Amino acid sequence: MQNSWDELEHYRGPWIAGEWPTISEQLHLSAHKYPDAACFTAFSPSEITMTYTEVVGHVERTADYLITSGVNPGDRIALTGKNSPYWGIAYFAIIEAGAVVVPIDYQLDNASIERLISASEASVLFVDREKFDDLAVSESSPISTRISLAPGLPQFILDLAAPSCTKPVRTEHDLAAILFTSGTTGNEKGVMLTHRNLMSDVYQACHKMFLDASQKDIWYALLPLHHSYCMTAVFLEGIQFGSQIIFATRLAVPQIMKDLRKGEITILMGIPLLYNKILQGMMKQVRAKGLIVHLYVGLMMRISGLIKQTTGRNPGKKIFASLLKKANLENLRILICGGGPLAPETFKRYNQLGLDFVQGYGLTETSPILTLNPSARFKIDSVGKVFPLVDMKIIDTDENSYGEIVVKGPNITSGYYRNEAATAELFTADGYLRTGDVGYLDDENYLYLTGRIKSLIVTEGGKNVFPEEIEDHFQLDPQIEQILIRGYISNRETQAEGIEAVIFPNGEYFGSEGVYNSQKVVEELKGVVAGHNRELLPYKRIHRMRVIEQAMEMTTTQKIKRLQVESVIKATDPGIIEKV
């Protein structure tokens, strides 16, 4: 099978100088190939669409302004705001000016944003409407220039004017972006990614084996673009194909459904929580039609999935056309899951419905994608096949051949910005990046995850249990809004750990029953946990559950902040503890 990057040979010289294109070279190449094609679209607060030619024009004018304002190659420029065409223009303009883009989570509090601006030594800030006044230029701020991402405010990005400038020449080996890992206590680390890191990852992900997309596809930028997965797997990949990117304004399911239909979106990248909710909604509609219909649909889904996996044909799209249309999914071809592990059962059901589900694995430090499950040769329990140019191995294995996943490749960071100690800890003696994740590879180089090293639970029998393995079993239970599996000291003499499930119930499911202090709710949750315990190996079974009244804090990609759960429970919500 031809590699997606083989086509680059046709454009070397006039369009691409190195082995991999820089981000600017890729934008200009796509605009050359598809000048009049729609590039950026948003439906609110006002509807707007820009062609590739128009986007490049805005990018160049903004870059001219930055250069005229004194921005030099390698300077850091911060970017924080909601997903929008203006965010995208700012991103490319920073790169076009030869600077380094520092995307910052817009949902962070102002003090955290200011701390990251200072840590990156950024001198210019692109900021959206809600925080424009709060993040002002002052004597104590390192920011000398502030540019708005919202129409109607001073220094709006499309209103900037400057004489045309010669743009600096940057190579694939130059730093393109600094992405800060999540954290709220000042311990964030700035991951340094070059043009080569990001674009080699884009081209590997766009290999036909993994992602059978084309210029005609319409991509949906739903997750926050400061997050590495959406930045690479939607924003940069969409540009690489010369496709249209539609920007979501908020993570609300009703709005998402409207956008999917109006935009005729064909490629959606979401998080497990979203896909689980959509699936639960569809199955609820099926159950409402009665037992016979429910059983018939279940049988046809199994038959459809079997045909797809064994022959490569995809009958599900036709069989379930009416069901998909009611869920506003009829135009979708490919679903991409990022931001956390997806339950194998969810993966299986979407494939049975006729939708190609692309699940992968990676981390910010790897640009971020390392593996993807090939749509035609997927393995349900795997997080995918290792990318062609990634050298992955498993070290320090246990009796099950599980061990830490370590990697080398063109998409791997060189380290953390201004943090030599953390960078040294990131790599093995022979130069492999330590992922901190545990798993194993099969004989076809498919990766299977078993957990995170830092969240490891050691039971009284000396068995290692990874919470993520257990949490995956609960993703489709409508009674549970959030679940976190963790260890607790069950034997103080041996320091052995038992396994506890911290559960925040689903208020919508329980309705008037309440979600916390009702014994009926607690008993139903005990039944759910007991049911999954029967599926688990004895040493992985949950010993007790804790039902809490307040939701656990989550990242912008809807992953629970594990390290903060213990302090929150102690301070505000000890919960109802029940043995299972």
N, C-alpha and C positions, 0 to 999 in steps of 0.2 A: 504494500500500500504506500502511495506517495506521501511524503511528509508535507505538512502544511507550509513549512518554511522553504521548501524547494523553489517556490515561485519567486522568492526574493532574488534569485539569480538573474531574473529578467530586469530587475530595477537597480542593480548595482551600478555605481557611477553617478548618474544624474540624480538619483533619489536616495540611495542608501550608501553610506561610506564604509561601514564596517560589516562584521559578520551578522549582527542584528541591527535593525533600525533603532534609532533613538525614538522617543515618544513623539517628538516634533516631526521627524521624518515620516513616521507612520501616519500622522494626521494629514500631512501634505500629500502623501502618496494616495491615501484614500480619497482625498478631495480631487486629486488629479484623475482618478479612475471614475469617480461618481460625483462630479461637480454639482449637479442639480438635484441629487437625491436628498431626501429629508435626513437631517442629522440629529438635531435636538428638538424635542417636543414636550410641552407641558400643558395640562388642561386647566390648572388653577394656580394662582388666583385669577389669571386671565389666560386665555388660550393663545399659544404661540408655537410656531414651527420655524426652524431655521435650516437652510440647506447647508451642505458641506462648504460650499463657496462662501456663504454668509458667515458661518462659524469661523472659518480661517481668517476672514476679514476682521471680525471682532477680536480674534486672538492676536493678530498682528498689531492692531491699533493699541490694544491694551499692553502688549509687550513693549511697543514704542514708548508708551507713557512711563512704564517702569524703568526702562533704560535711561530715558531723559531725566527721571527723578533721581538717578544715581545708583540704581541697582546694578551690581556687578556679577559676573559669572560666579556661581557657587554660593551667592548670598542666600540665606534662608528667608522664605516668605510664608507666613501662616495663612491658612484658609479654613474658615469655619462657617457653616451655614446649612440650611436645608438643601436637599437634592433639588436642583433646578438647572436649566440651561446656563444660567449665569455662573453657577458653581463650576460647570464644565468648562466654560470659557476662561474663568480664572485659572483653573488647573493648567490648561494648555498654555495660557499666556505666561504664567510663571516659568514653565519649562522653555517656552519660546525665547524668553528673555535670558536664558542661560542660568536661571536661579534654581533653587531646590525647593520643592513644594512641601509644606508641613501641614497635612490635613489634620484637623482637630475635631473631636467629637463635639457637636453643637449642643448636646444635652448635658454636658458637664457644667458645673457651676462656674461663675465668672472667675473666681479665685483660681480654680484648677486650669481654666483656659489661659489665664495670665501666667501661671506657673510654667505651662508648656511653651508658651511664647518665649518666656525668658530662658528656659532650658535649651531651646533650639536656637537662641540668639537671633530670632527673626526681627527684621526692621520694618517690614511692611505687613499689613493685615487686611485680608479680604473678609468681610463679616456681613451677616444677614441683618434683616430689619430689627428683630427682637433684641439683639445685643449691641446694636450699633452705638447707642448712646452710652451703654455701660462700659464698653471696651474702648474708651476714648484715648486719644493721644494726650499724655501728660508728662511732667518732668520725671516721674518715677517709672514711666513705661519705656521699654526699649523700642516701642513702635514710633516711627517718625512719619509714616504715611498710612492712612486708613481709607479703604475703598469699599463702597457699598455694593452688596449683591441684590439690593431691592430698589426697584424703580421709585422715583419720587424723593429719594434721600440724597444728600450731598455726595459728590464723588461717586455717583452711580457708574458702574463698570462700562456701560454702553455710551456714557456721555463723556468719557475721557478723551482728550485731544492732545496730540503731540506730533512733532515732525517725524517723518519716516526715518528709521534708524537701521543701520547694518546690524543684523542679529549675530550674536557670538556663535562660533562653531563649537559644538559639544559632541563628544564621542559616546559610544555605548558604554564605556567604562566610567563615565562621570556619574556622580551622585545625582539622582533624579528626585528622590523623595525620602523624607524621614517620617516614619509612621510610629506613633507612640502606642505601646501596648497598654491595655486597660489597667487602671489603678486610680485610686482617689486619695492616697495618703502621701503622695510625693515620691513614690517608688517606681513610676513609669520609666520604661526604657525606650529610647528612640532607635528604632530599627532603620538602618541605612540601606536603601535599595537603589541600585544603579539602573540606568536604562536597559542594560543587558539583563539584569535580574528580572525586571518586569516584562520586557518584551519576549525573552526566551520562554518565560512561563506562559505568556499569552499564546505564542505559536504552538507550544506543546499541547495546551488545552484545546486549541482549535484543530487539532489533528482529527481527520474524518473518523478515525476509530472511536474517539471519545465524544465528539460533538459534531453531528452532521448538520451544520448550519450553513447559511448562505447570505448574500447581500440582501435578499428579499425578506429576511427575518426582521421582526420588530421586537426589540429588547425592552424590558421593564426594569428601570432602576428603582427598586423598592427599598432595599436595605440602605442604611446610611452610607454614603460614598466615601466617607473617611475610613471606613472599614476595608481592610485589604481585600477581602473576598469579593465584595461588590465592585470595588475599584478595578480589579483585574477581570473577574468573570463576567461582568456586564459592561462596564464603562469602556475599558480598553479593548476587550474582545469585540464589542459591538463596533467600535471604531475600526478595528483591524478588518472586519468584514465589509465596512462601508455601509453599515445598516443604520436604521433609525433607532434612537434611544428615547423612550418616553419616561419622564421623571415623575415618580410618585410624590405626592405632597405629604402623606401621612400613612402610618401603619394601622389603618382601620379597615377591617374586612369589608364592610359595605362599600367604602370608597374604592378599595382594590378591585372589587367585582365590577364596579362601573367602569373603571379604567380599562380593565381587561377587554370588556366588550367594545367600548368606544374606540379604543386604540387598535383593536384587532391584534392584540399582542400575541406573539407566537413563542417567545422564550421568557419564562419567568424564573427569577431566582428568589427563593424565599427561605425561611427558617423552618425547622421541624414543627414549631408551634403552629405556624400558619397552615402548613400542609395537613397537620392532624385535625385542625378545626374545620377546614374545607371538607376533608374526608368524612369526618363525623357528621357534618351537615348533610352531605349526600346520602350517607347510609341511614340517617334519620328519616329522610324522605322516602327511602326504599322501604324501611320498616313500617312506615305509616300506611303503606298500601296493602298491608296484610302479610300473613305468614307465607302464603303460596308464592306471592311475588318476591318476598325476601329470599326464600329458598331458591327460586328460579334464578334471580340475579346472582346470588352467591355461586350457583353451579356454573353459570355462563362466564363469570369472572375467572373461575378456576380453569375452565376450558380455554378461554382467551389467553390467559397467562401461559398455559402449557404450550399452545400453538406458537406464541411469540418466542418463547425461550427455546423451543426445539427446532423451529423452521425459519425464524427471523421475520415471518409475516406478522402483520399487526391488525388483527380483526377487531380489536376492542373499540377503536375510534368509531366504527360503523355500528357495532352492536349496541354501544352505550351512547349513541349520538344525542338522544333526547335528554338523558341524565346529565351529560356534559354541558348541553346547551342551557339547561335550567341553572347550572352552577356557574354559567358564564365562562366555561372552560373550552368551548367548542373550537376556538381558534388556536389554542395552545398546542404546540408540538413537543416542546422540550421543557421539562421542569428541572431546575438546578437547586440543589439543597446545600446551604452553607450555614456557617455560624454555630454548628453543633451536630452531634450524632443523631441520625434518624433511625427510628425503629425499623428493623427488616420487614416487619409486617406492613408498615406504611409504604415502603418502597415497592413491595410485592403488589399491593392493591392498586397503586397508580399504574403500574405496568400492565396489570390485568385490564384496567379501564382503557388501555390503548395509548397512554401518554408515556413518552420516553422520559425516564427519570435519571438524571445525571447526579450521582452522589460522589463526593470526593473527600479528600483529606488534605490538610495542610496547616500552616501557621504563618503568621505575619512575616516571620524571619525567612520564609521560603517563597515569598512573593505572590500569593501564598500557597499555590496548589502543587501537591506532590503526586497525587493519584486521582484518577477518575474511573468510575465504573463504565466500561464501554456499553453503549446502548444496545448493541447487537449481541454482546457476549458478557452480559453482567452476571455477577455472582451476588445473590441477595445478602449474604452475611458479610460480604467484603466491602471495604470502603474504596475499592477500585484497584486498577492495575497501575503499577508504578510508571511514571512518565518515561519516555524513551531516553532522555538525556540525564535522568536522575540516577545516581548510584546510591541505592538504599541497602542497608544491612541491619541485622539484629544482633545486639551485643549483650553480654552479661545475662545469658539465658538461664531460665530455671528448668525444673524437671519436665515442664510441659513445652519446652522450647520457646516460651515467651521471654522477651527481653526488650531492652530499650531500642527504639527506632532511631537510627542515625543516618544522615544523608550528606551527599556532595552533589554539586551540579551547577549549571550556569545561573540558576535562579536563587542561589543561596546567598544570604546577606554576608557582608564582611564583618559585621558586628554592630555594636550599639554606639550611638553618637556620644562622644566624650565620656565613655565609660569602659575603660580598659579592663577593670576587674570583672565586670559582668561578661564582657566579650571573651575573656580567657576561660570563664566557666562554661561558655556556650559550646566550645569545641573540644573534641577528643584530641589526644596527642598526635594522631595521624590526620587531623584536619577535617573530620566529619562533624557536622552540626548535630548536637544533642537535642532531640525534639522534646524530651521529657515524657514522651508517650510510650506505652508498652504494647507490643503486638507481635505478630508473626507473619511470615510470607509463605505462600504455597509454592508449588513447583512451577506455576505459570506467572510468578511475580505479582500476584494479587496480595494486597495487604489486608490483614484483619487486626482491628484494634481490640485491646482488652482493658485499657484504662490509663490513668495518669499516675506517674510515680508518686507525686506528692499527695494524692488522695488515697493511697493504698491502705487497706484494712488488713491487719494480721490477726487471724482468729486464734482461738485457744489451741486448736490442733496444728497451728503453724501454717495454715493455708493463707495464701495471698488472695484477696478479693478486691476487685476494682469496682467502685460504686457505679461507674457508667454502665457496666454490664447489666446491673440490676435495674437501674433507672430506665433503660431502654424498654423493659417489659411493660412499663406503665404508660407509655406515650399515648395509647388509644383509649384509656379509661376515662369516660366522661365525668366520673365523680371527682377527679383530681385535677386541680388547676396547676399546682406545682408539687414536685416531689424531689427531695434530695436525700440520697443514701450516704450515711457516714458511719464511722466507728465510734463506739463508746467503750470505756474501760469496764469490762464485765468481771475481771478478776484482778484485783489490785496486787496480789502477790506475784502473779506471772506477767502482769500488764497485757494480758490477752484482751482482744476486743470483740464485743458483740456487734451486731449490725442493726442500725436504727434507720427507720424511714421517717423523715420530717415532711409532713404533708400539709399543704394549704388547700382546703376543699374548694370545689367549684360551686360558687354561690348560685350561678345560673341553673345548674343541674338540681341542686337541693331546694331552691326556691324558698318558700315560706318556712321550711324546716329549720332554716338557719344553717350556718356553715361552721359552727364552732362548738357550742356547748350542748348540742342536742345529742342525747345518747343514741338515738336512731341513726344519726349521721355517723357517729363514731363506730357503731356496730357494722354499718354498711362498708365503711372504709376498712375495718378489720377483715371483713369478708373478701374484699378486693385483694388485700395484701396476702391473706391466707391462700387465695386461689393462685396467685403468682408463686407463692412459696412452693406449691406442689409441682410447679414447672422447673424450679431451680434445684441445683445440686444441694445436698444437705448442708454443706459448709457455706453456701451462699445465701441461705435462707434468713429472712428478716426476723429478729428476735423481739423487737418492740417497735411501736410507731408513736410518733409525737404529732398531734394535731394542733396546728397553730392558727391564731386568729388573724395575723397580718401576713400579707404576701412578702416573700423574700425578695430582697433587692436583686435586680437583674441588670446585665449589661445592655447596650443598645441592640445587640443581636439576640437578646432574650435568653441568655445563659445566666443561671444563678451564680451570684458571687459567693463562692464557697467559703472563702476565708472570713467573710463578714457575718455569716449565719450564726455562729456560736455566740458572738458578742451581742447580736441583736436579740437572740433568744434569752440570754441571761438578763439583759437590761429591761426588755419590754414584754416578752411573751414566752414564759416557760412552757406553755402548751399543756395539753392533756396527754399523759403518757399511758399507753396500754400495752400489755404483753400480747404477742400474737401467737 
